[in-house]
Amino acid sequence: MSYKVLSSETELNEVLEKDSFLLFKHSLTCPVSADAKEEFEKFTSDNTIPAYMIHVQESRELSNQVAEHYDIKHESPQLFYVKDGAVKYHNSHWHIKYDTLKDVVK
């Protein structure tokens, strides 16, 4: 798995300054989130794009900060693809799929 779990505001702020990355907000207790996490992990192991995860229950303030920063309602699981500093794609729940990420992240 080639992603980093974010646990501090400093780490998140550094990520939000990057040009391109994936950010996955994961619920540790939700079975749908567990399935989406598998798709995210498969994709990140096959691709070199920088990727990050927030555990919502452990870092709720970071999750809320992402929602505010991009003005996109919080959901979990939720995935953001940021390119050139802007959200190019975001989705949640059952829509987080390897094949979709493959098509979107180019």
Gaussian input, Z-matrix of N, CA and C with variables (Angstrom, degrees):
# hf/3-21g

backbone

0 1
 N
 C     1     B1
 C     2     B2     1     A1
 N     3     B3     2     A2     1     D1
 C     4     B4     3     A3     2     D2
 C     5     B5     4     A4     3     D3
 N     6     B6     5     A5     4     D4
 C     7     B7     6     A6     5     D5
 C     8     B8     7     A7     6     D6
 N     9     B9     8     A8     7     D7
 C    10    B10     9     A9     8     D8
 C    11    B11    10    A10     9     D9
 N    12    B12    11    A11    10    D10
 C    13    B13    12    A12    11    D11
 C    14    B14    13    A13    12    D12
 N    15    B15    14    A14    13    D13
 C    16    B16    15    A15    14    D14
 C    17    B17    16    A16    15    D15
 N    18    B18    17    A17    16    D16
 C    19    B19    18    A18    17    D17
 C    20    B20    19    A19    18    D18
 N    21    B21    20    A20    19    D19
 C    22    B22    21    A21    20    D20
 C    23    B23    22    A22    21    D21
 N    24    B24    23    A23    22    D22
 C    25    B25    24    A24    23    D23
 C    26    B26    25    A25    24    D24
 N    27    B27    26    A26    25    D25
 C    28    B28    27    A27    26    D26
 C    29    B29    28    A28    27    D27
 N    30    B30    29    A29    28    D28
 C    31    B31    30    A30    29    D29
 C    32    B32    31    A31    30    D30
 N    33    B33    32    A32    31    D31
 C    34    B34    33    A33    32    D32
 C    35    B35    34    A34    33    D33
 N    36    B36    35    A35    34    D34
 C    37    B37    36    A36    35    D35
 C    38    B38    37    A37    36    D36
 N    39    B39    38    A38    37    D37
 C    40    B40    39    A39    38    D38
 C    41    B41    40    A40    39    D39
 N    42    B42    41    A41    40    D40
 C    43    B43    42    A42    41    D41
 C    44    B44    43    A43    42    D42
 N    45    B45    44    A44    43    D43
 C    46    B46    45    A45    44    D44
 C    47    B47    46    A46    45    D45
 N    48    B48    47    A47    46    D46
 C    49    B49    48    A48    47    D47
 C    50    B50    49    A49    48    D48
 N    51    B51    50    A50    49    D49
 C    52    B52    51    A51    50    D50
 C    53    B53    52    A52    51    D51
 N    54    B54    53    A53    52    D52
 C    55    B55    54    A54    53    D53
 C    56    B56    55    A55    54    D54
 N    57    B57    56    A56    55    D55
 C    58    B58    57    A57    56    D56
 C    59    B59    58    A58    57    D57
 N    60    B60    59    A59    58    D58
 C    61    B61    60    A60    59    D59
 C    62    B62    61    A61    60    D60
 N    63    B63    62    A62    61    D61
 C    64    B64    63    A63    62    D62
 C    65    B65    64    A64    63    D63
 N    66    B66    65    A65    64    D64
 C    67    B67    66    A66    65    D65
 C    68    B68    67    A67    66    D66
 N    69    B69    68    A68    67    D67
 C    70    B70    69    A69    68    D68
 C    71    B71    70    A70    69    D69
 N    72    B72    71    A71    70    D70
 C    73    B73    72    A72    71    D71
 C    74    B74    73    A73    72    D72
 N    75    B75    74    A74    73    D73
 C    76    B76    75    A75    74    D74
 C    77    B77    76    A76    75    D75
 N    78    B78    77    A77    76    D76
 C    79    B79    78    A78    77    D77
 C    80    B80    79    A79    78    D78
 N    81    B81    80    A80    79    D79
 C    82    B82    81    A81    80    D80
 C    83    B83    82    A82    81    D81
 N    84    B84    83    A83    82    D82
 C    85    B85    84    A84    83    D83
 C    86    B86    85    A85    84    D84
 N    87    B87    86    A86    85    D85
 C    88    B88    87    A87    86    D86
 C    89    B89    88    A88    87    D87
 N    90    B90    89    A89    88    D88
 C    91    B91    90    A90    89    D89
 C    92    B92    91    A91    90    D90
 N    93    B93    92    A92    91    D91
 C    94    B94    93    A93    92    D92
 C    95    B95    94    A94    93    D93
 N    96    B96    95    A95    94    D94
 C    97    B97    96    A96    95    D95
 C    98    B98    97    A97    96    D96
 N    99    B99    98    A98    97    D97
 C   100   B100    99    A99    98    D98
 C   101   B101   100   A100    99    D99
 N   102   B102   101   A101   100   D100
 C   103   B103   102   A102   101   D101
 C   104   B104   103   A103   102   D102
 N   105   B105   104   A104   103   D103
 C   106   B106   105   A105   104   D104
 C   107   B107   106   A106   105   D105
 N   108   B108   107   A107   106   D106
 C   109   B109   108   A108   107   D107
 C   110   B110   109   A109   108   D108
 N   111   B111   110   A110   109   D109
 C   112   B112   111   A111   110   D110
 C   113   B113   112   A112   111   D111
 N   114   B114   113   A113   112   D112
 C   115   B115   114   A114   113   D113
 C   116   B116   115   A115   114   D114
 N   117   B117   116   A116   115   D115
 C   118   B118   117   A117   116   D116
 C   119   B119   118   A118   117   D117
 N   120   B120   119   A119   118   D118
 C   121   B121   120   A120   119   D119
 C   122   B122   121   A121   120   D120
 N   123   B123   122   A122   121   D121
 C   124   B124   123   A123   122   D122
 C   125   B125   124   A124   123   D123
 N   126   B126   125   A125   124   D124
 C   127   B127   126   A126   125   D125
 C   128   B128   127   A127   126   D126
 N   129   B129   128   A128   127   D127
 C   130   B130   129   A129   128   D128
 C   131   B131   130   A130   129   D129
 N   132   B132   131   A131   130   D130
 C   133   B133   132   A132   131   D131
 C   134   B134   133   A133   132   D132
 N   135   B135   134   A134   133   D133
 C   136   B136   135   A135   134   D134
 C   137   B137   136   A136   135   D135
 N   138   B138   137   A137   136   D136
 C   139   B139   138   A138   137   D137
 C   140   B140   139   A139   138   D138
 N   141   B141   140   A140   139   D139
 C   142   B142   141   A141   140   D140
 C   143   B143   142   A142   141   D141
 N   144   B144   143   A143   142   D142
 C   145   B145   144   A144   143   D143
 C   146   B146   145   A145   144   D144
 N   147   B147   146   A146   145   D145
 C   148   B148   147   A147   146   D146
 C   149   B149   148   A148   147   D147
 N   150   B150   149   A149   148   D148
 C   151   B151   150   A150   149   D149
 C   152   B152   151   A151   150   D150
 N   153   B153   152   A152   151   D151
 C   154   B154   153   A153   152   D152
 C   155   B155   154   A154   153   D153
 N   156   B156   155   A155   154   D154
 C   157   B157   156   A156   155   D155
 C   158   B158   157   A157   156   D156
 N   159   B159   158   A158   157   D157
 C   160   B160   159   A159   158   D158
 C   161   B161   160   A160   159   D159
 N   162   B162   161   A161   160   D160
 C   163   B163   162   A162   161   D161
 C   164   B164   163   A163   162   D162
 N   165   B165   164   A164   163   D163
 C   166   B166   165   A165   164   D164
 C   167   B167   166   A166   165   D165
 N   168   B168   167   A167   166   D166
 C   169   B169   168   A168   167   D167
 C   170   B170   169   A169   168   D168
 N   171   B171   170   A170   169   D169
 C   172   B172   171   A171   170   D170
 C   173   B173   172   A172   171   D171
 N   174   B174   173   A173   172   D172
 C   175   B175   174   A174   173   D173
 C   176   B176   175   A175   174   D174
 N   177   B177   176   A176   175   D175
 C   178   B178   177   A177   176   D176
 C   179   B179   178   A178   177   D177
 N   180   B180   179   A179   178   D178
 C   181   B181   180   A180   179   D179
 C   182   B182   181   A181   180   D180
 N   183   B183   182   A182   181   D181
 C   184   B184   183   A183   182   D182
 C   185   B185   184   A184   183   D183
 N   186   B186   185   A185   184   D184
 C   187   B187   186   A186   185   D185
 C   188   B188   187   A187   186   D186
 N   189   B189   188   A188   187   D187
 C   190   B190   189   A189   188   D188
 C   191   B191   190   A190   189   D189
 N   192   B192   191   A191   190   D190
 C   193   B193   192   A192   191   D191
 C   194   B194   193   A193   192   D192
 N   195   B195   194   A194   193   D193
 C   196   B196   195   A195   194   D194
 C   197   B197   196   A196   195   D195
 N   198   B198   197   A197   196   D196
 C   199   B199   198   A198   197   D197
 C   200   B200   199   A199   198   D198
 N   201   B201   200   A200   199   D199
 C   202   B202   201   A201   200   D200
 C   203   B203   202   A202   201   D201
 N   204   B204   203   A203   202   D202
 C   205   B205   204   A204   203   D203
 C   206   B206   205   A205   204   D204
 N   207   B207   206   A206   205   D205
 C   208   B208   207   A207   206   D206
 C   209   B209   208   A208   207   D207
 N   210   B210   209   A209   208   D208
 C   211   B211   210   A210   209   D209
 C   212   B212   211   A211   210   D210
 N   213   B213   212   A212   211   D211
 C   214   B214   213   A213   212   D212
 C   215   B215   214   A214   213   D213
 N   216   B216   215   A215   214   D214
 C   217   B217   216   A216   215   D215
 C   218   B218   217   A217   216   D216
 N   219   B219   218   A218   217   D217
 C   220   B220   219   A219   218   D218
 C   221   B221   220   A220   219   D219
 N   222   B222   221   A221   220   D220
 C   223   B223   222   A222   221   D221
 C   224   B224   223   A223   222   D222
 N   225   B225   224   A224   223   D223
 C   226   B226   225   A225   224   D224
 C   227   B227   226   A226   225   D225
 N   228   B228   227   A227   226   D226
 C   229   B229   228   A228   227   D227
 C   230   B230   229   A229   228   D228
 N   231   B231   230   A230   229   D229
 C   232   B232   231   A231   230   D230
 C   233   B233   232   A232   231   D231
 N   234   B234   233   A233   232   D232
 C   235   B235   234   A234   233   D233
 C   236   B236   235   A235   234   D234
 N   237   B237   236   A236   235   D235
 C   238   B238   237   A237   236   D236
 C   239   B239   238   A238   237   D237
 N   240   B240   239   A239   238   D238
 C   241   B241   240   A240   239   D239
 C   242   B242   241   A241   240   D240
 N   243   B243   242   A242   241   D241
 C   244   B244   243   A243   242   D242
 C   245   B245   244   A244   243   D243
 N   246   B246   245   A245   244   D244
 C   247   B247   246   A246   245   D245
 C   248   B248   247   A247   246   D246
 N   249   B249   248   A248   247   D247
 C   250   B250   249   A249   248   D248
 C   251   B251   250   A250   249   D249
 N   252   B252   251   A251   250   D250
 C   253   B253   252   A252   251   D251
 C   254   B254   253   A253   252   D252
 N   255   B255   254   A254   253   D253
 C   256   B256   255   A255   254   D254
 C   257   B257   256   A256   255   D255
 N   258   B258   257   A257   256   D256
 C   259   B259   258   A258   257   D257
 C   260   B260   259   A259   258   D258
 N   261   B261   260   A260   259   D259
 C   262   B262   261   A261   260   D260
 C   263   B263   262   A262   261   D261
 N   264   B264   263   A263   262   D262
 C   265   B265   264   A264   263   D263
 C   266   B266   265   A265   264   D264
 N   267   B267   266   A266   265   D265
 C   268   B268   267   A267   266   D266
 C   269   B269   268   A268   267   D267
 N   270   B270   269   A269   268   D268
 C   271   B271   270   A270   269   D269
 C   272   B272   271   A271   270   D270
 N   273   B273   272   A272   271   D271
 C   274   B274   273   A273   272   D272
 C   275   B275   274   A274   273   D273
 N   276   B276   275   A275   274   D274
 C   277   B277   276   A276   275   D275
 C   278   B278   277   A277   276   D276
 N   279   B279   278   A278   277   D277
 C   280   B280   279   A279   278   D278
 C   281   B281   280   A280   279   D279
 N   282   B282   281   A281   280   D280
 C   283   B283   282   A282   281   D281
 C   284   B284   283   A283   282   D282
 N   285   B285   284   A284   283   D283
 C   286   B286   285   A285   284   D284
 C   287   B287   286   A286   285   D285
 N   288   B288   287   A287   286   D286
 C   289   B289   288   A288   287   D287
 C   290   B290   289   A289   288   D288
 N   291   B291   290   A290   289   D289
 C   292   B292   291   A291   290   D290
 C   293   B293   292   A292   291   D291
 N   294   B294   293   A293   292   D292
 C   295   B295   294   A294   293   D293
 C   296   B296   295   A295   294   D294
 N   297   B297   296   A296   295   D295
 C   298   B298   297   A297   296   D296
 C   299   B299   298   A298   297   D297
 N   300   B300   299   A299   298   D298
 C   301   B301   300   A300   299   D299
 C   302   B302   301   A301   300   D300
 N   303   B303   302   A302   301   D301
 C   304   B304   303   A303   302   D302
 C   305   B305   304   A304   303   D303
 N   306   B306   305   A305   304   D304
 C   307   B307   306   A306   305   D305
 C   308   B308   307   A307   306   D306
 N   309   B309   308   A308   307   D307
 C   310   B310   309   A309   308   D308
 C   311   B311   310   A310   309   D309
 N   312   B312   311   A311   310   D310
 C   313   B313   312   A312   311   D311
 C   314   B314   313   A313   312   D312
 N   315   B315   314   A314   313   D313
 C   316   B316   315   A315   314   D314
 C   317   B317   316   A316   315   D315

   B1=1.4448
   B2=1.5201
   B3=1.2957
   B4=1.4589
   B5=1.5261
   B6=1.3126
   B7=1.4555
   B8=1.5216
   B9=1.3273
   B10=1.4630
   B11=1.5228
   B12=1.3170
   B13=1.4609
   B14=1.5293
   B15=1.3242
   B16=1.4630
   B17=1.5252
   B18=1.3242
   B19=1.4659
   B20=1.5241
   B21=1.3336
   B22=1.4654
   B23=1.5269
   B24=1.3132
   B25=1.4633
   B26=1.5240
   B27=1.3198
   B28=1.4637
   B29=1.5217
   B30=1.3376
   B31=1.4676
   B32=1.5258
   B33=1.3205
   B34=1.4610
   B35=1.5229
   B36=1.3080
   B37=1.4653
   B38=1.5217
   B39=1.3289
   B40=1.4673
   B41=1.5229
   B42=1.3196
   B43=1.4683
   B44=1.5250
   B45=1.3184
   B46=1.4638
   B47=1.5259
   B48=1.3269
   B49=1.4626
   B50=1.5220
   B51=1.3198
   B52=1.4634
   B53=1.5289
   B54=1.3316
   B55=1.4627
   B56=1.5228
   B57=1.3338
   B58=1.4670
   B59=1.5211
   B60=1.3444
   B61=1.4617
   B62=1.5192
   B63=1.3236
   B64=1.4628
   B65=1.5168
   B66=1.3232
   B67=1.4616
   B68=1.5192
   B69=1.3228
   B70=1.4663
   B71=1.5187
   B72=1.3286
   B73=1.4661
   B74=1.5260
   B75=1.3210
   B76=1.4621
   B77=1.5229
   B78=1.3275
   B79=1.4628
   B80=1.5244
   B81=1.3031
   B82=1.4653
   B83=1.5229
   B84=1.3241
   B85=1.4668
   B86=1.5265
   B87=1.3062
   B88=1.4631
   B89=1.5296
   B90=1.3341
   B91=1.4639
   B92=1.5283
   B93=1.3171
   B94=1.4692
   B95=1.5254
   B96=1.3215
   B97=1.4556
   B98=1.5293
   B99=1.3141
   B100=1.4727
   B101=1.5255
   B102=1.3257
   B103=1.4673
   B104=1.5272
   B105=1.3222
   B106=1.4631
   B107=1.5282
   B108=1.3202
   B109=1.4706
   B110=1.5191
   B111=1.3232
   B112=1.4680
   B113=1.5218
   B114=1.3219
   B115=1.4685
   B116=1.5296
   B117=1.3237
   B118=1.4640
   B119=1.5307
   B120=1.3259
   B121=1.4684
   B122=1.5213
   B123=1.3233
   B124=1.4733
   B125=1.5185
   B126=1.3242
   B127=1.4633
   B128=1.5226
   B129=1.3200
   B130=1.4622
   B131=1.5231
   B132=1.3167
   B133=1.4679
   B134=1.5264
   B135=1.3259
   B136=1.4680
   B137=1.5224
   B138=1.3130
   B139=1.4628
   B140=1.5200
   B141=1.3275
   B142=1.4650
   B143=1.5251
   B144=1.3101
   B145=1.4672
   B146=1.5333
   B147=1.3222
   B148=1.4649
   B149=1.5303
   B150=1.3164
   B151=1.4657
   B152=1.5214
   B153=1.3307
   B154=1.4589
   B155=1.5194
   B156=1.3264
   B157=1.4545
   B158=1.5230
   B159=1.3258
   B160=1.4593
   B161=1.5210
   B162=1.3244
   B163=1.4649
   B164=1.5281
   B165=1.3229
   B166=1.4613
   B167=1.5311
   B168=1.3239
   B169=1.4649
   B170=1.5261
   B171=1.3135
   B172=1.4616
   B173=1.5250
   B174=1.3236
   B175=1.4665
   B176=1.5231
   B177=1.2931
   B178=1.4682
   B179=1.5215
   B180=1.3373
   B181=1.4584
   B182=1.5224
   B183=1.3266
   B184=1.4662
   B185=1.5226
   B186=1.3142
   B187=1.4585
   B188=1.5259
   B189=1.3127
   B190=1.4641
   B191=1.5252
   B192=1.3200
   B193=1.4654
   B194=1.5268
   B195=1.3223
   B196=1.4697
   B197=1.5260
   B198=1.3271
   B199=1.4687
   B200=1.5310
   B201=1.3096
   B202=1.4655
   B203=1.5225
   B204=1.3245
   B205=1.4630
   B206=1.5283
   B207=1.3282
   B208=1.4640
   B209=1.5275
   B210=1.3272
   B211=1.4675
   B212=1.5316
   B213=1.3240
   B214=1.4666
   B215=1.5227
   B216=1.3154
   B217=1.4664
   B218=1.5328
   B219=1.3259
   B220=1.4637
   B221=1.5248
   B222=1.3229
   B223=1.4555
   B224=1.5189
   B225=1.3118
   B226=1.4560
   B227=1.5231
   B228=1.3173
   B229=1.4589
   B230=1.5294
   B231=1.3209
   B232=1.4612
   B233=1.5197
   B234=1.3337
   B235=1.4558
   B236=1.5218
   B237=1.3276
   B238=1.4613
   B239=1.5207
   B240=1.3249
   B241=1.4611
   B242=1.5195
   B243=1.3166
   B244=1.4556
   B245=1.5225
   B246=1.3215
   B247=1.4687
   B248=1.5220
   B249=1.3194
   B250=1.4677
   B251=1.5292
   B252=1.3244
   B253=1.4583
   B254=1.5165
   B255=1.3408
   B256=1.4696
   B257=1.5276
   B258=1.3228
   B259=1.4631
   B260=1.5261
   B261=1.3241
   B262=1.4628
   B263=1.5211
   B264=1.3337
   B265=1.4650
   B266=1.5191
   B267=1.3067
   B268=1.4601
   B269=1.5134
   B270=1.3133
   B271=1.4517
   B272=1.5169
   B273=1.3293
   B274=1.4577
   B275=1.5230
   B276=1.3020
   B277=1.4628
   B278=1.5285
   B279=1.3240
   B280=1.4676
   B281=1.5195
   B282=1.3195
   B283=1.4609
   B284=1.5316
   B285=1.3070
   B286=1.4657
   B287=1.5247
   B288=1.3373
   B289=1.4652
   B290=1.5212
   B291=1.3158
   B292=1.4635
   B293=1.5237
   B294=1.3335
   B295=1.4663
   B296=1.5259
   B297=1.3076
   B298=1.4650
   B299=1.5209
   B300=1.3191
   B301=1.4669
   B302=1.5180
   B303=1.3214
   B304=1.4646
   B305=1.5292
   B306=1.3227
   B307=1.4663
   B308=1.5255
   B309=1.3135
   B310=1.4666
   B311=1.5252
   B312=1.3166
   B313=1.4708
   B314=1.5256
   B315=1.3021
   B316=1.4809
   B317=1.4980
   A1=109.25
   A2=114.87
   A3=117.51
   A4=110.63
   A5=114.10
   A6=120.83
   A7=107.69
   A8=114.70
   A9=119.86
   A10=108.69
   A11=116.34
   A12=121.61
   A13=108.01
   A14=115.80
   A15=121.37
   A16=110.07
   A17=115.62
   A18=118.48
   A19=113.53
   A20=117.10
   A21=118.55
   A22=110.05
   A23=114.63
   A24=120.17
   A25=110.67
   A26=117.18
   A27=121.00
   A28=110.70
   A29=116.76
   A30=120.21
   A31=110.89
   A32=116.80
   A33=120.19
   A34=110.99
   A35=118.10
   A36=120.70
   A37=111.71
   A38=117.43
   A39=120.80
   A40=110.61
   A41=116.84
   A42=120.86
   A43=110.28
   A44=117.36
   A45=120.74
   A46=112.67
   A47=117.57
   A48=121.76
   A49=112.47
   A50=118.14
   A51=121.73
   A52=110.28
   A53=115.53
   A54=120.96
   A55=112.80
   A56=117.03
   A57=120.28
   A58=110.68
   A59=115.68
   A60=120.78
   A61=110.01
   A62=114.84
   A63=123.15
   A64=107.83
   A65=116.16
   A66=121.36
   A67=108.12
   A68=115.42
   A69=121.59
   A70=109.02
   A71=116.37
   A72=122.08
   A73=107.33
   A74=115.54
   A75=122.53
   A76=111.90
   A77=115.20
   A78=121.33
   A79=108.39
   A80=116.50
   A81=121.49
   A82=113.15
   A83=118.26
   A84=120.94
   A85=114.05
   A86=118.08
   A87=121.85
   A88=111.26
   A89=118.69
   A90=120.92
   A91=112.97
   A92=117.78
   A93=120.22
   A94=109.38
   A95=116.35
   A96=120.62
   A97=110.93
   A98=117.44
   A99=120.77
   A100=110.36
   A101=117.24
   A102=120.72
   A103=111.14
   A104=116.46
   A105=120.44
   A106=110.78
   A107=116.52
   A108=120.92
   A109=110.71
   A110=117.61
   A111=120.41
   A112=110.84
   A113=117.08
   A114=121.21
   A115=110.20
   A116=116.82
   A117=122.61
   A118=110.47
   A119=116.54
   A120=120.48
   A121=111.72
   A122=117.62
   A123=120.03
   A124=110.09
   A125=115.65
   A126=119.40
   A127=111.33
   A128=117.61
   A129=119.62
   A130=112.20
   A131=117.75
   A132=118.69
   A133=111.57
   A134=117.08
   A135=121.56
   A136=113.25
   A137=118.71
   A138=121.97
   A139=110.71
   A140=115.27
   A141=119.71
   A142=114.22
   A143=118.16
   A144=119.65
   A145=109.70
   A146=117.97
   A147=119.30
   A148=110.22
   A149=116.24
   A150=120.69
   A151=110.01
   A152=114.48
   A153=121.49
   A154=109.68
   A155=114.86
   A156=121.24
   A157=109.20
   A158=114.86
   A159=121.73
   A160=107.29
   A161=116.92
   A162=121.57
   A163=106.53
   A164=115.64
   A165=120.86
   A166=112.22
   A167=118.11
   A168=119.76
   A169=112.23
   A170=117.02
   A171=120.67
   A172=112.75
   A173=117.01
   A174=121.00
   A175=110.61
   A176=115.51
   A177=120.85
   A178=111.59
   A179=116.94
   A180=119.54
   A181=111.71
   A182=117.83
   A183=120.67
   A184=110.47
   A185=116.07
   A186=120.88
   A187=110.66
   A188=116.51
   A189=120.60
   A190=111.52
   A191=116.53
   A192=120.68
   A193=110.48
   A194=117.63
   A195=121.23
   A196=109.74
   A197=116.78
   A198=121.01
   A199=110.68
   A200=116.69
   A201=120.70
   A202=111.77
   A203=116.80
   A204=121.70
   A205=111.34
   A206=116.67
   A207=120.83
   A208=112.89
   A209=117.68
   A210=122.78
   A211=111.01
   A212=114.58
   A213=122.51
   A214=107.17
   A215=115.74
   A216=122.12
   A217=111.31
   A218=115.71
   A219=121.37
   A220=111.10
   A221=114.99
   A222=122.55
   A223=106.19
   A224=116.14
   A225=118.76
   A226=108.30
   A227=113.49
   A228=127.33
   A229=111.06
   A230=113.94
   A231=120.06
   A232=108.42
   A233=115.41
   A234=120.48
   A235=110.03
   A236=115.60
   A237=122.97
   A238=108.69
   A239=116.25
   A240=121.81
   A241=106.30
   A242=115.85
   A243=122.12
   A244=108.12
   A245=115.47
   A246=121.55
   A247=107.44
   A248=115.63
   A249=121.56
   A250=111.18
   A251=115.86
   A252=121.73
   A253=116.09
   A254=117.44
   A255=120.34
   A256=109.93
   A257=116.31
   A258=120.43
   A259=108.18
   A260=116.16
   A261=121.85
   A262=111.10
   A263=115.74
   A264=120.22
   A265=107.91
   A266=115.63
   A267=120.17
   A268=107.53
   A269=115.20
   A270=120.43
   A271=108.80
   A272=115.37
   A273=118.92
   A274=110.75
   A275=113.30
   A276=124.16
   A277=112.39
   A278=117.24
   A279=122.28
   A280=112.95
   A281=117.32
   A282=120.83
   A283=112.56
   A284=117.62
   A285=120.97
   A286=107.09
   A287=115.09
   A288=121.90
   A289=110.29
   A290=115.42
   A291=122.28
   A292=110.91
   A293=116.75
   A294=120.49
   A295=112.01
   A296=117.21
   A297=120.28
   A298=110.16
   A299=116.74
   A300=120.08
   A301=110.76
   A302=116.64
   A303=121.04
   A304=110.64
   A305=116.69
   A306=120.83
   A307=112.43
   A308=116.85
   A309=121.53
   A310=112.07
   A311=117.43
   A312=122.06
   A313=108.57
   A314=114.96
   A315=119.42
   A316=110.51
   D1=123.94
   D2=-177.60
   D3=-114.36
   D4=72.50
   D5=174.25
   D6=-147.26
   D7=164.52
   D8=179.96
   D9=-118.37
   D10=137.03
   D11=174.70
   D12=-85.68
   D13=125.19
   D14=-179.67
   D15=-89.63
   D16=137.26
   D17=-178.33
   D18=-136.23
   D19=2.48
   D20=179.37
   D21=-138.21
   D22=156.59
   D23=178.28
   D24=-63.46
   D25=-35.86
   D26=178.18
   D27=-61.49
   D28=-46.42
   D29=178.06
   D30=-60.39
   D31=-46.09
   D32=-179.43
   D33=-62.04
   D34=-44.81
   D35=-179.93
   D36=-60.77
   D37=-37.87
   D38=176.22
   D39=-62.85
   D40=-41.47
   D41=179.12
   D42=-65.64
   D43=-45.14
   D44=-176.91
   D45=-63.28
   D46=-17.52
   D47=176.70
   D48=-85.42
   D49=-11.65
   D50=-178.65
   D51=-73.40
   D52=156.75
   D53=-179.51
   D54=-75.89
   D55=-44.48
   D56=-173.98
   D57=-140.19
   D58=133.24
   D59=179.04
   D60=-171.72
   D61=166.40
   D62=169.66
   D63=-108.13
   D64=141.78
   D65=175.96
   D66=-133.24
   D67=123.38
   D68=-177.66
   D69=-115.83
   D70=124.15
   D71=175.64
   D72=-98.25
   D73=117.33
   D74=-170.05
   D75=-116.16
   D76=130.49
   D77=172.21
   D78=-91.02
   D79=123.67
   D80=-177.19
   D81=-71.83
   D82=-11.90
   D83=-174.95
   D84=-115.31
   D85=-1.03
   D86=-173.66
   D87=-101.44
   D88=124.99
   D89=178.68
   D90=-63.56
   D91=-33.64
   D92=177.33
   D93=-65.20
   D94=-40.28
   D95=177.84
   D96=-65.39
   D97=-36.34
   D98=177.30
   D99=-61.87
   D100=-41.55
   D101=177.65
   D102=-65.54
   D103=-44.08
   D104=178.95
   D105=-63.76
   D106=-36.93
   D107=178.16
   D108=-62.07
   D109=-39.76
   D110=176.89
   D111=-60.27
   D112=-43.30
   D113=178.64
   D114=-63.27
   D115=-44.56
   D116=178.19
   D117=-60.61
   D118=-45.76
   D119=-179.05
   D120=-65.05
   D121=-40.36
   D122=176.33
   D123=-59.94
   D124=-46.39
   D125=-178.03
   D126=-64.19
   D127=-45.98
   D128=-177.26
   D129=-68.77
   D130=-26.52
   D131=177.43
   D132=-75.85
   D133=-22.51
   D134=-179.49
   D135=-97.24
   D136=-6.76
   D137=-173.95
   D138=-134.34
   D139=160.67
   D140=-173.08
   D141=-102.77
   D142=1.49
   D143=179.68
   D144=-62.04
   D145=136.80
   D146=175.89
   D147=-57.86
   D148=136.02
   D149=-175.36
   D150=-137.72
   D151=144.08
   D152=-175.11
   D153=-139.73
   D154=154.51
   D155=179.48
   D156=-132.78
   D157=143.97
   D158=171.45
   D159=-119.10
   D160=125.78
   D161=172.38
   D162=-83.27
   D163=109.57
   D164=-170.89
   D165=-58.23
   D166=-44.62
   D167=-177.29
   D168=-66.26
   D169=-31.61
   D170=-177.51
   D171=-88.60
   D172=-22.14
   D173=-174.79
   D174=-139.11
   D175=54.56
   D176=-176.76
   D177=-58.16
   D178=-38.59
   D179=-179.49
   D180=-63.34
   D181=-34.82
   D182=177.13
   D183=-68.12
   D184=-42.32
   D185=177.71
   D186=-59.42
   D187=-44.58
   D188=178.19
   D189=-64.99
   D190=-36.68
   D191=179.26
   D192=-63.38
   D193=-39.80
   D194=177.72
   D195=-62.45
   D196=-45.96
   D197=179.34
   D198=-58.56
   D199=-43.92
   D200=179.66
   D201=-68.78
   D202=-43.18
   D203=-177.12
   D204=-59.42
   D205=-44.14
   D206=-177.07
   D207=-98.06
   D208=-1.77
   D209=-178.33
   D210=54.05
   D211=46.47
   D212=178.10
   D213=-126.96
   D214=126.63
   D215=-177.14
   D216=-53.28
   D217=137.19
   D218=177.58
   D219=-66.17
   D220=135.10
   D221=168.22
   D222=-141.92
   D223=164.59
   D224=172.30
   D225=-154.05
   D226=128.93
   D227=3.44
   D228=-72.26
   D229=156.41
   D230=179.17
   D231=-150.56
   D232=139.37
   D233=-178.89
   D234=-126.11
   D235=137.62
   D236=176.46
   D237=-120.53
   D238=134.81
   D239=168.32
   D240=-111.84
   D241=115.86
   D242=-179.68
   D243=-107.89
   D244=129.96
   D245=177.13
   D246=-136.82
   D247=135.41
   D248=-177.49
   D249=54.62
   D250=34.77
   D251=175.02
   D252=79.79
   D253=2.26
   D254=-178.70
   D255=-125.90
   D256=151.32
   D257=177.24
   D258=-71.11
   D259=116.46
   D260=177.83
   D261=-94.99
   D262=-22.32
   D263=-179.23
   D264=-158.17
   D265=140.31
   D266=170.05
   D267=-149.78
   D268=149.23
   D269=178.27
   D270=-159.95
   D271=176.03
   D272=-177.12
   D273=-146.48
   D274=170.63
   D275=173.89
   D276=52.13
   D277=-127.32
   D278=-172.46
   D279=-71.99
   D280=-7.67
   D281=-178.09
   D282=-85.67
   D283=-3.19
   D284=178.59
   D285=-87.95
   D286=100.65
   D287=-174.76
   D288=-132.40
   D289=146.98
   D290=178.55
   D291=-53.98
   D292=-51.63
   D293=-175.81
   D294=-62.54
   D295=-36.49
   D296=176.96
   D297=-65.28
   D298=-44.42
   D299=178.28
   D300=-61.50
   D301=-39.77
   D302=178.98
   D303=-59.99
   D304=-39.78
   D305=179.48
   D306=-73.21
   D307=-34.71
   D308=-173.91
   D309=-83.53
   D310=-42.47
   D311=-175.06
   D312=-88.49
   D313=105.61
   D314=-178.70
   D315=-128.10

